Amino acid sequence: MPRGPSLWFDTRVYLAVSAALLLIILFYNKYVAVIGAILLYILYLYGRERHLERQKQLSAYLDLMSEGVGQAARYALQNLPLAIAIVDAAGKFHWRNSVVADWADTELGPGDGIDRFWPGIDLDRLWGKSGYESFHARGRHYQAVYKPIEGPAQDGPALMIFSFTDITASETVKLSCEGAMPVLAYIQIDNYSDVLKGLSESQRSAILAEVNRRLAEWTGLLEGFLKKYNEDNYIAVFDRRALDATLADKFDILDTIRSIHGGNRIPVTLSLGVAADEPTIAALGQRAQEGLDLALGRGGDQAAVHIAGKVQFYGGKAKTVEKSTRVKARIVAQAIRDLIAGAASVVVMGHANEDFDSLGAALGVARMARFLGKPVHVVVSRPGVAVEKLAECFDDYDEHRNLFVDPVQAEPLVGPGTVLFVVDTHRPALVAAPAILGKAEKTVVIDHHRRAEDFIANPLLVYLEPSSSSTSELVAELITYFDEKIDLTRIEASALYAGIVVDTKSFTVQTGVRTFDAAAHLRRAGADPKLVRRLFRVDLDTLKHRAEIINNTETLPGGVVIATYTQKISDPQIAAAQAADMLLNIEGVKVSFVLFPIEEGVAVSARSLGEVNVQVILEELGGGGHQTVAGAQLKGVGVEEAKSRVVALVAKYIKESDSDETNPPTRS
């Protein structure tokens, strides 16, 4: 049909040529020319009529086809398996096809919005942007493609067009494949030697057989595989669906195993390193081993789960068991001696806002460096109360006069050959001078806190003992094995003693045989209880603040008390920490929380008698610490909001804890 106009053009050309020929004939025979002109005119009329007829037929065909395409387009918009909707900024439908209503599986009225089809849509986040997003609703999966309507089609209020595709079939296959992905777990009985100590051979066999049976039952329910490859080590393999079920149960295998104990009444505890969502089996193995090391470093009785690059912790309810053997302390002491002997200089630092445990441990390490004749400095974050009280005592000791330096002064002191000691913390964000961490060639970490996910990078030596009462206890032990001729000064022995006293609440929590041995050694070395008592004295303003905090105390179910202090004061940590300690003296109280405002938001100081792991609770707020002492900072919130979050976390922790899970004391 499109050749019609072209044919009529050609015909007119032929007629024009014929007319020119007739003009020539006219010179020779006018009668023949007239007859030819008449015939030519008749031929022209016929051709024009045929052309007009063909044009009418073409127009009718195009009209019919256009109408068909319009009907097909309207049918497609309304009935193809693609839901399309145009909405305004309030989310109200301006137009939608019938598929939207069909897939919504509900009656959509004139005033309804897109949230009836896409529950939970964050329209403010998507408005004015182009992109795509997947969501789940009514048991099916959808992919939404959205973009703003612009240009001539936009007339009136701003609009956006959404098109939805049902991807349930492909998403189901995807989820099925993800659910079948392998998960690797390393499992270790973390108190193997302590549980079996003093038991007969038959009792040992019975305990191990029971552990094996319960682990086999657990992996059997998960449809997984379990293999024991050492006396106290296992490897388990299961799929991602099984891991999801285990996560929902909060790794109840920890509670199941903890209920096993022998004649010495020490419960069996497990540590698990679990890895999922890694691209290769080698990466799974590496992550699982890292998780096991992390769980053991946090004191055991817990699972560290690597999922999609993030770590989640479960368990951690049992008290850490003090190690009766001192072999590790002796080995570490000799390694530290070799490091210091080969060093050009030594720099020691603890955590920011130093307390007496951090400062006492730092002075102990400084004594070991001085014994070998090495230049040494202790980095302090700022002149706090503890730093100032110790500095006042340095007037009687010339060697200590310039011992403390601030972070700016410390930077030029760290160079080639410097050994950096980090005490009472292992988290890079909490050290007194983060800028010097990467400058030292060799770094040694000595800490008693449960291991956190973030750890100082590439330390040469790590001495991490969560079962210890304090870092001062660890350093005091190291000094005894460092060299038998080493002598502590009165202020050094007293500072170490003060560190033990402050972290054990005067030997009432987290205290074992080795704690008293270390204290006795320090007492013989010259530790002065009167000097320690003087270090702990507070001024009248701090005492008033402490009393005000205690006055604002609220009692919660489960032996929990929470106190708030709304005034902003200088160094509120001291009054808050002391108030949290004092609240534990109330009859029936197991755990205390004190909340107080700081410049960035609200800080939380938590204390526990040991039955409640405050570290696990405050880790969910971005904090950390120890099982009985922990802290956190909540930025950008008020005291009341922070209090609500703490109360919710405590209620969640108590709900998840079994009523019969009270653990007997397990320290030697």
C-alpha positions as CSV (number, residue, x, y, z in Angstrom):
1,M,0.0,0.0,0.0
2,P,2.7,2.6,0.7
3,R,3.7,2.4,-3.1
4,G,0.5,4.2,-4.2
5,P,1.7,7.8,-4.0
6,S,4.9,6.9,-5.7
7,L,3.1,5.2,-8.6
8,W,0.8,8.2,-9.2
9,F,3.9,10.4,-9.4
10,D,5.5,8.1,-12.0
11,T,2.2,8.1,-14.0
12,R,2.1,11.9,-14.1
13,V,5.7,11.9,-15.4
14,Y,4.7,9.5,-18.2
15,L,1.7,11.7,-19.1
16,A,3.9,14.8,-19.2
17,V,6.3,13.1,-21.6
18,S,3.3,11.9,-23.8
19,A,2.0,15.5,-23.9
20,A,5.4,16.7,-25.1
21,L,5.3,14.1,-27.9
22,L,1.8,15.2,-28.9
23,L,3.0,18.8,-29.3
24,I,5.6,17.5,-31.7
25,I,3.0,15.5,-33.6
26,L,0.9,18.6,-33.7
27,F,3.3,20.2,-36.2
28,Y,2.9,17.2,-38.6
29,N,-0.8,16.1,-38.1
30,K,-3.1,18.1,-36.0
31,Y,-6.0,15.6,-36.2
32,V,-3.8,12.8,-34.8
33,A,-2.6,15.2,-32.1
34,V,-6.2,16.1,-31.1
35,I,-7.2,12.5,-30.9
36,G,-4.0,11.7,-28.8
37,A,-4.7,14.7,-26.5
38,I,-8.3,13.4,-25.9
39,L,-7.0,9.9,-25.1
40,L,-4.2,11.4,-22.9
41,Y,-6.8,13.4,-20.9
42,I,-9.0,10.4,-20.4
43,L,-5.9,8.4,-19.2
44,Y,-5.1,11.3,-16.8
45,L,-8.7,11.2,-15.3
46,Y,-8.5,7.5,-14.9
47,G,-5.2,7.6,-13.2
48,R,-6.2,10.3,-10.8
49,E,-9.4,8.4,-9.9
50,R,-7.4,5.2,-9.2
51,H,-5.0,7.2,-7.1
52,L,-7.7,8.8,-4.9
53,E,-9.4,5.4,-4.5
54,R,-6.1,3.8,-3.3
55,Q,-5.6,6.8,-0.9
56,K,-9.0,6.2,0.7
57,Q,-8.2,2.5,1.1
58,L,-4.9,3.3,2.7
59,S,-6.4,5.8,5.2
60,A,-9.1,3.3,6.2
61,Y,-6.4,0.7,6.8
62,L,-4.3,3.0,8.9
63,D,-7.3,4.1,10.9
64,L,-8.2,0.5,11.5
65,M,-4.7,-0.5,12.5
66,S,-4.3,2.5,14.8
67,E,-7.5,1.6,16.6
68,G,-6.3,-2.0,17.0
69,V,-3.0,-0.8,18.4
70,G,-4.7,1.5,20.8
71,Q,-7.0,-1.3,22.0
72,A,-4.0,-3.7,22.3
73,A,-2.1,-1.0,24.3
74,R,-5.0,-0.4,26.6
75,Y,-5.4,-4.2,27.0
76,A,-1.7,-4.6,27.8
77,L,-1.8,-1.8,30.3
78,Q,-4.7,-3.3,32.1
79,N,-4.1,-7.0,31.8
80,L,-0.5,-7.9,31.1
81,P,1.3,-9.4,34.2
82,L,2.8,-6.1,35.1
83,A,1.2,-3.9,37.8
84,I,1.5,-0.2,37.0
85,A,0.5,2.8,39.2
86,I,1.0,6.6,39.1
87,V,1.0,8.2,42.5
88,D,1.5,11.7,44.0
89,A,3.8,12.8,46.8
90,A,1.2,11.6,49.4
91,G,1.3,8.2,47.9
92,K,-2.3,8.4,46.6
93,F,-3.2,6.6,43.4
94,H,-3.8,8.9,40.4
95,W,-4.0,6.0,38.0
96,R,-3.5,2.2,38.3
97,N,-4.2,-0.8,36.1
98,S,-6.3,-3.7,37.1
99,V,-3.3,-5.9,37.9
100,V,-2.6,-3.7,41.0
101,A,-6.0,-4.5,42.4
102,D,-5.7,-8.2,41.5
103,W,-2.3,-8.6,43.2
104,A,-3.2,-6.5,46.2
105,D,-5.8,-9.1,47.0
106,T,-8.0,-6.5,48.6
107,E,-10.5,-3.9,47.5
108,L,-8.8,-0.6,46.5
109,G,-11.0,2.5,47.0
110,P,-10.6,5.9,45.3
111,G,-8.7,7.4,48.3
112,D,-6.3,4.5,48.8
113,G,-2.5,4.8,48.5
114,I,0.4,2.7,47.3
115,D,1.0,1.5,50.8
116,R,-2.0,-0.8,50.4
117,F,-0.1,-2.6,47.7
118,W,3.5,-2.1,49.1
119,P,3.3,-2.1,52.9
120,G,6.1,-0.3,54.6
121,I,7.1,1.7,51.5
122,D,9.4,4.7,52.4
123,L,8.0,7.0,49.7
124,D,10.0,10.0,51.0
125,R,13.3,8.1,50.4
126,L,12.2,7.1,46.9
127,W,10.5,10.3,45.8
128,G,12.0,12.1,42.8
129,K,14.5,9.3,42.2
130,S,14.8,6.5,39.6
131,G,15.7,2.9,40.5
132,Y,14.4,-0.4,41.5
133,E,13.8,-2.3,44.8
134,S,12.5,-5.6,45.9
135,F,10.0,-6.3,48.7
136,H,7.8,-9.1,50.1
137,A,4.1,-8.8,50.6
138,R,1.2,-11.2,51.0
139,G,3.4,-14.2,50.7
140,R,4.9,-13.1,47.4
141,H,8.0,-11.3,46.2
142,Y,7.9,-8.2,43.9
143,Q,10.4,-6.0,42.2
144,A,9.4,-2.4,41.9
145,V,10.8,-0.1,39.2
146,Y,10.1,3.6,39.8
147,K,10.9,7.0,38.2
148,P,9.4,10.5,38.3
149,I,7.2,11.7,35.5
150,E,8.8,14.6,33.7
151,G,8.3,16.6,30.5
152,P,5.1,17.3,28.5
153,A,3.3,14.4,30.1
154,Q,3.7,16.1,33.5
155,D,0.8,18.5,34.0
156,G,-0.3,19.4,37.5
157,P,1.1,18.0,40.8
158,A,4.4,16.0,40.9
159,L,3.8,12.4,40.1
160,M,5.8,9.1,40.0
161,I,5.2,6.0,38.1
162,F,5.8,2.5,39.6
163,S,5.8,-0.8,37.8
164,F,5.8,-4.0,39.7
165,T,6.9,-7.5,38.6
166,D,6.1,-10.7,40.4
167,I,9.4,-12.4,41.0
168,T,8.2,-15.0,43.4
169,A,9.3,-17.9,41.2
170,S,12.9,-16.7,40.7
171,E,13.1,-15.5,44.3
172,T,12.0,-18.8,45.6
173,V,14.7,-20.6,43.7
174,K,17.2,-18.0,44.9
175,L,16.2,-18.4,48.5
176,S,16.3,-22.2,48.1
177,C,19.9,-22.0,46.8
178,E,20.9,-19.6,49.6
179,G,19.3,-21.9,52.2
180,A,21.4,-24.8,50.9
181,M,24.7,-22.8,51.2
182,P,27.2,-24.5,53.5
183,V,27.9,-23.3,57.1
184,L,31.0,-24.3,58.9
185,A,31.4,-24.4,62.7
186,Y,34.4,-25.1,64.9
187,I,33.4,-26.2,68.3
188,Q,35.6,-26.5,71.4
189,I,35.1,-27.5,75.0
190,D,36.7,-24.4,76.4
191,N,37.1,-25.6,80.0
192,Y,38.0,-29.2,79.2
193,S,40.8,-29.6,81.8
194,D,38.9,-27.8,84.6
195,V,35.8,-29.9,84.1
196,L,37.8,-33.2,84.2
197,K,40.1,-32.2,87.0
198,G,39.9,-34.6,90.0
199,L,37.4,-37.0,88.4
200,S,37.8,-40.7,88.0
201,E,38.3,-42.3,84.5
202,S,34.7,-43.5,84.5
203,Q,33.4,-40.0,85.4
204,R,35.5,-38.5,82.7
205,S,34.2,-40.9,80.1
206,A,30.7,-40.4,81.1
207,I,30.9,-36.6,80.8
208,L,32.6,-36.7,77.4
209,A,30.1,-39.3,76.2
210,E,27.2,-37.1,77.3
211,V,28.8,-34.1,75.5
212,N,29.2,-36.1,72.3
213,R,25.7,-37.4,72.5
214,R,24.1,-34.0,72.9
215,L,26.2,-32.4,70.2
216,A,25.3,-35.3,67.9
217,E,21.6,-34.8,68.6
218,W,21.9,-31.1,68.0
219,T,23.6,-31.6,64.6
220,G,21.2,-34.4,63.8
221,L,18.2,-32.0,64.3
222,L,20.0,-29.6,62.0
223,E,20.5,-32.4,59.4
224,G,24.2,-31.6,59.6
225,F,27.5,-33.4,60.0
226,L,29.6,-33.6,63.1
227,K,33.2,-34.9,63.4
228,K,35.4,-35.0,66.5
229,Y,39.0,-34.5,65.6
230,N,40.6,-33.9,69.0
231,E,39.8,-34.6,72.6
232,D,38.0,-31.3,73.0
233,N,37.5,-30.1,69.4
234,Y,34.8,-30.7,66.8
235,I,33.8,-29.6,63.4
236,A,30.2,-29.3,62.2
237,V,28.8,-28.7,58.7
238,F,25.2,-27.8,58.0
239,D,23.2,-25.5,55.7
240,R,22.1,-21.9,55.9
241,R,18.5,-22.9,56.8
242,A,19.7,-24.9,59.8
243,L,21.8,-21.8,60.9
244,D,18.7,-19.6,60.7
245,A,16.9,-22.1,63.0
246,T,19.8,-22.1,65.4
247,L,20.0,-18.3,65.4
248,A,16.2,-18.2,66.2
249,D,16.9,-20.5,69.2
250,K,19.8,-18.3,70.3
251,F,22.2,-21.3,70.1
252,D,20.4,-23.2,72.9
253,I,23.1,-25.9,72.5
254,L,25.2,-23.7,74.8
255,D,22.6,-24.0,77.6
256,T,22.2,-27.7,76.8
257,I,25.9,-28.4,77.3
258,R,26.2,-26.1,80.3
259,S,23.8,-28.3,82.2
260,I,26.4,-31.1,82.1
261,H,28.8,-31.2,85.1
262,G,30.8,-33.8,86.9
263,G,31.7,-34.4,90.5
264,N,33.5,-31.1,90.9
265,R,30.2,-29.3,90.0
266,I,31.9,-27.2,87.2
267,P,29.6,-27.0,84.2
268,V,30.8,-27.9,80.7
269,T,30.9,-24.9,78.4
270,L,31.4,-24.6,74.7
271,S,32.9,-22.0,72.4
272,L,31.8,-22.0,68.7
273,G,33.1,-20.2,65.7
274,V,30.5,-20.2,62.9
275,A,30.9,-18.9,59.4
276,A,28.3,-18.4,56.6
277,D,27.9,-16.5,53.4
278,E,31.5,-16.7,52.3
279,P,32.5,-17.2,48.6
280,T,34.8,-20.2,49.2
281,I,35.2,-23.1,51.6
282,A,38.7,-21.8,52.4
283,A,37.1,-18.5,53.5
284,L,34.5,-20.3,55.5
285,G,37.3,-22.2,57.4
286,Q,39.2,-19.0,58.0
287,R,36.2,-17.1,59.3
288,A,35.1,-20.0,61.5
289,Q,38.6,-20.2,63.1
290,E,38.6,-16.4,63.7
291,G,35.1,-16.8,65.3
292,L,36.4,-19.5,67.6
293,D,39.4,-17.4,68.6
294,L,37.1,-14.5,69.2
295,A,34.7,-16.6,71.4
296,L,37.6,-18.0,73.4
297,G,39.1,-14.5,73.8
298,R,35.8,-13.3,75.2
299,G,35.8,-15.9,77.9
300,G,34.1,-18.8,76.2
301,D,30.6,-20.2,76.7
302,Q,29.5,-18.4,73.5
303,A,29.2,-18.5,69.8
304,A,30.7,-16.0,67.4
305,V,28.9,-16.1,64.1
306,H,30.3,-14.5,60.9
307,I,27.4,-13.7,58.6
308,A,27.8,-11.6,55.5
309,G,30.9,-9.9,56.9
310,K,29.4,-9.1,60.3
311,V,29.9,-10.8,63.7
312,Q,27.0,-11.7,66.0
313,F,27.6,-13.1,69.5
314,Y,25.3,-15.5,71.4
315,G,25.7,-16.9,74.9
316,G,28.3,-15.7,77.3
317,K,26.2,-16.4,80.4
318,A,28.6,-18.5,82.4
319,K,31.3,-17.1,84.6
320,T,34.8,-17.4,83.2
321,V,36.8,-20.1,84.9
322,E,40.1,-19.0,86.4
323,K,43.1,-21.0,85.0
324,S,44.9,-22.8,87.8
325,T,48.1,-23.2,85.7
326,R,50.6,-20.3,85.5
327,V,52.5,-21.8,82.6
328,K,51.2,-19.2,80.1
329,A,52.1,-16.3,82.4
330,R,55.6,-17.6,82.7
331,I,56.0,-18.0,78.9
332,V,54.5,-14.6,78.2
333,A,56.8,-13.0,80.9
334,Q,59.9,-14.4,79.2
335,A,58.7,-13.3,75.8
336,I,58.1,-9.8,77.1
337,R,61.6,-9.8,78.6
338,D,63.1,-10.7,75.3
339,L,61.1,-8.0,73.5
340,I,62.1,-5.3,75.9
341,A,65.7,-6.4,75.9
342,G,65.9,-6.0,72.1
343,A,64.0,-2.7,72.1
344,A,65.4,0.8,71.7
345,S,62.6,2.3,73.8
346,V,59.3,1.4,75.4
347,V,56.0,3.3,75.3
348,V,53.0,2.2,77.4
349,M,49.4,3.3,77.2
350,G,46.0,2.2,78.5
351,H,42.5,3.3,77.6
352,A,41.3,6.9,77.4
353,N,40.0,8.3,80.7
354,E,42.4,6.1,82.6
355,D,41.4,4.4,85.8
356,F,43.7,2.9,88.4
357,D,43.7,-0.6,86.8
358,S,45.0,1.0,83.5
359,L,47.5,3.2,85.3
360,G,48.7,0.5,87.7
361,A,49.3,-2.0,84.9
362,A,51.1,0.7,82.9
363,L,53.4,1.5,85.9
364,G,54.1,-2.3,86.2
365,V,55.2,-2.6,82.6
366,A,57.3,0.6,83.0
367,R,59.1,-1.0,85.9
368,M,60.0,-4.0,83.8
369,A,61.4,-1.7,81.1
370,R,63.4,0.3,83.6
371,F,64.8,-2.9,85.1
372,L,66.4,-3.6,81.7
373,G,67.6,0.0,81.4
374,K,65.3,1.0,78.6
375,P,63.8,4.5,78.3
376,V,60.1,4.3,79.0
377,H,57.1,6.7,79.0
378,V,53.4,6.2,79.8
379,V,50.9,7.9,77.6
380,V,47.8,9.4,79.3
381,S,44.8,10.8,77.4
382,R,44.2,13.8,79.6
383,P,44.8,14.9,83.2
384,G,42.0,13.0,84.9
385,V,41.5,12.4,88.6
386,A,43.3,9.1,88.8
387,V,46.3,10.5,86.8
388,E,46.5,13.6,89.0
389,K,46.4,11.6,92.2
390,L,49.2,9.3,91.1
391,A,51.2,12.2,89.7
392,E,51.1,13.8,93.1
393,C,52.8,10.8,94.6
394,F,55.6,10.9,92.0
395,D,57.2,13.9,93.7
396,D,59.1,11.5,96.0
397,Y,60.5,9.5,93.0
398,D,62.8,11.2,90.6
399,E,62.5,8.4,88.0
400,H,58.8,9.0,87.7
401,R,58.8,12.8,87.4
402,N,58.5,12.8,83.6
403,L,57.0,9.4,83.2
404,F,53.5,10.6,82.0
405,V,53.3,12.2,78.6
406,D,50.2,13.3,76.6
407,P,49.4,12.0,73.1
408,V,51.1,14.9,71.3
409,Q,54.4,14.4,73.3
410,A,54.2,10.7,72.7
411,E,54.3,10.8,68.9
412,P,58.0,11.7,68.5
413,L,58.9,9.1,71.1
414,V,57.6,6.2,68.9
415,G,60.2,5.3,66.2
416,P,62.2,2.4,64.9
417,G,62.9,-0.1,67.6
418,T,60.1,1.1,69.9
419,V,58.0,-1.6,71.6
420,L,54.4,-0.3,72.3
421,F,52.5,-1.9,75.2
422,V,48.7,-1.4,75.3
423,V,47.2,-2.4,78.7
424,D,43.6,-2.7,79.9
425,T,42.1,-2.5,76.5
426,H,42.4,-4.1,73.1
427,R,40.1,-1.9,71.1
428,P,41.9,0.7,68.9
429,A,39.2,3.3,69.3
430,L,39.6,3.3,73.1
431,V,43.3,3.7,73.5
432,A,44.8,6.9,75.0
433,A,46.6,7.8,71.7
434,P,45.2,6.1,68.6
435,A,47.6,8.1,66.4
436,I,50.7,6.1,67.6
437,L,49.2,2.6,67.2
438,G,50.4,2.2,63.7
439,K,53.8,3.8,64.2
440,A,55.3,1.2,66.5
441,E,57.1,-1.7,64.9
442,K,56.1,-4.1,67.7
443,T,52.9,-4.0,69.8
444,V,52.0,-6.0,72.9
445,V,48.5,-6.2,74.2
446,I,47.8,-7.1,77.8
447,D,44.1,-7.1,78.8
448,H,41.5,-8.9,80.9
449,H,38.4,-7.7,79.1
450,R,36.4,-10.1,76.9
451,R,37.5,-9.9,73.4
452,A,35.5,-7.5,71.1
453,E,35.1,-7.7,67.4
454,D,37.5,-4.8,66.8
455,F,41.0,-5.6,67.9
456,I,44.3,-3.8,67.6
457,A,45.8,-4.7,64.2
458,N,48.8,-7.0,63.9
459,P,49.9,-7.2,67.5
460,L,53.2,-9.1,68.0
461,L,52.1,-10.6,71.4
462,V,48.6,-10.8,73.0
463,Y,48.0,-11.7,76.6
464,L,44.2,-11.7,77.0
465,E,42.8,-13.4,80.1
466,P,39.1,-12.7,80.7
467,S,39.1,-14.9,83.8
468,S,41.5,-12.5,85.5
469,S,40.2,-9.9,87.9
470,S,42.1,-7.1,86.4
471,T,45.0,-6.2,84.1
472,S,47.0,-5.2,87.2
473,E,46.7,-8.8,88.4
474,L,48.1,-10.0,85.1
475,V,51.0,-7.6,85.2
476,A,51.7,-8.4,88.8
477,E,52.0,-12.1,87.8
478,L,54.2,-11.3,84.9
479,I,56.5,-9.3,87.1
480,T,57.0,-12.3,89.4
481,Y,58.2,-14.4,86.3
482,F,60.0,-11.5,84.6
483,D,63.0,-11.6,86.9
484,E,63.3,-12.7,90.5
485,K,65.6,-9.7,91.3
486,I,63.1,-7.0,90.1
487,D,61.9,-4.7,92.9
488,L,58.8,-2.6,92.9
489,T,58.7,0.9,94.4
490,R,56.0,1.7,97.0
491,I,54.0,3.8,94.5
492,E,54.3,1.1,91.8
493,A,53.2,-1.7,94.1
494,S,50.4,0.5,95.5
495,A,49.2,1.4,92.0
496,L,49.0,-2.2,91.0
497,Y,47.2,-3.1,94.2
498,A,44.8,-0.2,93.6
499,G,44.1,-1.5,90.2
500,I,43.1,-4.9,91.6
501,V,41.0,-3.3,94.3
502,V,39.0,-1.1,92.0
503,D,38.2,-3.8,89.5
504,T,37.3,-6.4,92.1
505,K,35.2,-4.0,94.2
506,S,37.5,-4.6,97.1
507,F,37.9,-8.3,96.4
508,T,34.2,-9.1,96.2
509,V,33.7,-9.9,92.5
510,Q,35.7,-11.8,89.8
511,T,38.2,-12.8,92.5
512,G,40.1,-16.1,92.5
513,V,43.1,-17.7,94.2
514,R,45.5,-16.0,91.7
515,T,44.0,-12.7,92.6
516,F,44.9,-13.0,96.2
517,D,48.3,-14.4,95.3
518,A,49.0,-11.3,93.2
519,A,47.7,-9.0,96.0
520,A,49.9,-10.8,98.6
521,H,52.9,-10.5,96.3
522,L,52.2,-6.7,95.9
523,R,51.7,-6.3,99.7
524,R,55.1,-7.9,100.3
525,A,56.6,-5.6,97.6
526,G,55.5,-2.6,99.6
527,A,51.9,-1.8,98.5
528,D,50.5,0.5,101.1
529,P,46.7,0.1,101.8
530,K,46.7,3.6,103.4
531,L,48.0,5.1,100.2
532,V,45.5,3.1,98.2
533,R,42.7,4.4,100.4
534,R,44.0,8.0,99.9
535,L,44.0,7.5,96.1
536,F,40.3,6.5,96.3
537,R,39.2,9.5,98.3
538,V,36.7,11.9,96.5
539,D,35.9,15.5,96.9
540,L,32.7,16.8,98.4
541,D,31.1,17.7,95.0
542,T,31.6,14.2,93.7
543,L,30.1,12.8,96.9
544,K,27.0,15.1,96.4
545,H,26.7,14.0,92.8
546,R,26.9,10.4,93.8
547,A,24.2,10.8,96.4
548,E,21.9,12.6,93.9
549,I,22.4,9.6,91.5
550,I,21.5,7.1,94.1
551,N,18.4,9.2,95.0
552,N,17.2,8.9,91.4
553,T,17.2,5.1,91.4
554,E,14.4,3.0,90.1
555,T,14.0,-0.7,90.8
556,L,13.1,-3.1,88.0
557,P,12.1,-6.8,88.1
558,G,14.9,-9.4,88.2
559,G,17.1,-7.6,90.7
560,V,17.9,-4.7,88.3
561,V,18.2,-1.1,89.4
562,I,18.7,1.9,87.0
563,A,19.6,5.4,88.1
564,T,19.7,8.6,86.0
565,Y,21.5,11.9,86.5
566,T,20.5,14.8,84.3
567,Q,23.0,17.5,85.3
568,K,26.1,18.0,83.2
569,I,29.2,18.0,85.4
570,S,33.0,17.7,84.9
571,D,34.2,14.1,85.2
572,P,30.8,12.5,85.8
573,Q,32.3,9.0,85.2
574,I,33.7,8.9,88.7
575,A,30.5,9.7,90.5
576,A,28.5,7.4,88.1
577,A,30.9,4.4,88.5
578,Q,31.0,4.7,92.3
579,A,27.2,5.0,92.4
580,A,26.8,1.9,90.3
581,D,29.1,0.0,92.6
582,M,27.2,1.2,95.7
583,L,23.9,0.2,94.3
584,L,25.1,-3.4,94.2
585,N,25.1,-3.3,98.0
586,I,21.3,-3.1,98.1
587,E,19.6,-6.3,99.2
588,G,18.3,-8.3,96.2
589,V,20.1,-6.2,93.5
590,K,22.1,-8.2,90.9
591,V,22.9,-5.5,88.3
592,S,22.9,-1.7,88.3
593,F,22.9,0.9,85.5
594,V,23.7,4.5,85.9
595,L,22.9,6.9,83.0
596,F,24.3,10.4,82.8
597,P,24.6,13.1,80.1
598,I,27.8,13.8,78.2
599,E,28.6,16.2,75.4
600,E,27.8,13.7,72.6
601,G,24.7,12.2,74.2
602,V,24.3,9.8,77.2
603,A,26.8,7.5,78.8
604,V,25.9,4.3,80.7
605,S,27.9,2.7,83.5
606,A,26.9,-0.8,84.4
607,R,27.9,-3.2,87.2
608,S,26.9,-6.8,88.0
609,L,27.5,-9.3,90.7
610,G,28.3,-11.9,88.0
611,E,24.9,-13.5,87.4
612,V,24.1,-11.0,84.6
613,N,26.7,-10.4,81.9
614,V,26.5,-6.6,81.5
615,Q,29.1,-6.7,78.7
616,V,26.6,-8.7,76.4
617,I,23.9,-6.2,77.2
618,L,25.9,-3.0,76.5
619,E,27.5,-4.5,73.4
620,E,24.1,-4.1,71.7
621,L,24.5,-0.3,72.4
622,G,27.9,-0.2,70.9
623,G,29.8,-0.5,74.2
624,G,31.6,-3.2,75.9
625,G,33.8,-4.1,78.9
626,H,33.8,-7.1,81.2
627,Q,31.2,-9.5,82.5
628,T,30.8,-7.5,85.7
629,V,31.8,-4.0,84.6
630,A,30.8,-2.4,81.3
631,G,30.0,0.9,79.8
632,A,28.6,2.5,76.6
633,Q,28.0,5.8,75.0
634,L,24.8,6.6,73.1
635,K,25.3,9.6,70.8
636,G,22.5,12.0,69.8
637,V,19.9,10.8,72.4
638,G,18.5,12.1,75.6
639,V,18.6,10.4,79.1
640,E,15.0,9.2,78.9
641,E,15.4,7.6,75.5
642,A,18.6,6.0,76.6
643,K,16.9,4.7,79.7
644,S,14.1,3.1,77.6
645,R,16.6,1.3,75.4
646,V,18.5,0.0,78.4
647,V,15.3,-1.2,80.1
648,A,14.2,-3.0,76.9
649,L,17.6,-4.7,76.5
650,V,17.6,-5.8,80.2
651,A,14.1,-7.2,79.8
652,K,15.1,-9.1,76.7
653,Y,18.2,-10.5,78.4
654,I,16.2,-11.7,81.4
655,K,13.5,-13.2,79.2
656,E,16.1,-15.2,77.2
657,S,17.8,-16.5,80.3
658,D,16.5,-19.8,81.6
659,S,15.0,-19.6,85.1
660,D,17.2,-22.5,86.3
661,E,20.4,-21.3,84.7
662,T,22.0,-19.8,87.9
663,N,25.6,-20.9,87.6
664,P,27.5,-21.8,90.8
665,P,30.8,-20.1,91.4
666,T,33.4,-21.6,89.1
667,R,36.6,-19.8,90.0
668,S,39.2,-21.7,91.9
